[in-house]
Amino acid sequence: MGGYLAETLRALLDGHPKSRIDELMPWNFAPASSLAA
């Protein structure tokens, strides 16, 4: 769960639009590294 929290906070700090906040909810979370393998 730490990966979710870190990536969510990073997205918010990087200026993720508040109108798209649903994309950051846990049920929509997909780790950025999931396709990097």
N, C-alpha and C positions, 0 to 999 in steps of 0.2 A: 504493500500500500504506500510505502515511502516514495516509490517512483511516481505514482499518481499525484501525490501531493506536491512533489518537487516540480513536476512538469506543469501542473496547474498553476502554481505560483509563478513559475517562469513565464507562462503564457500571459498571465495578468500583468506582470511587470513589463512585458514586451508590448503591451497595449492591445490585448485581445479585446475586440469590441463588446461592450456590455449587451448589445442587441443579440449577440451570438453566445451568451453565457451558457445556454443549454449544452453547447458542444463540450463544455468542460465538466459536466456532471459525471459522476463515477460510472453510471450505466452507459455512457457514450465514450468512455475512455479507452483508447487503444495506444499502448506504448509506442513511442516513436521508433524504438529499436526492434519492434516485432518483425519488420520486413528486412532488417539489415543483416540478418543471419544468412 
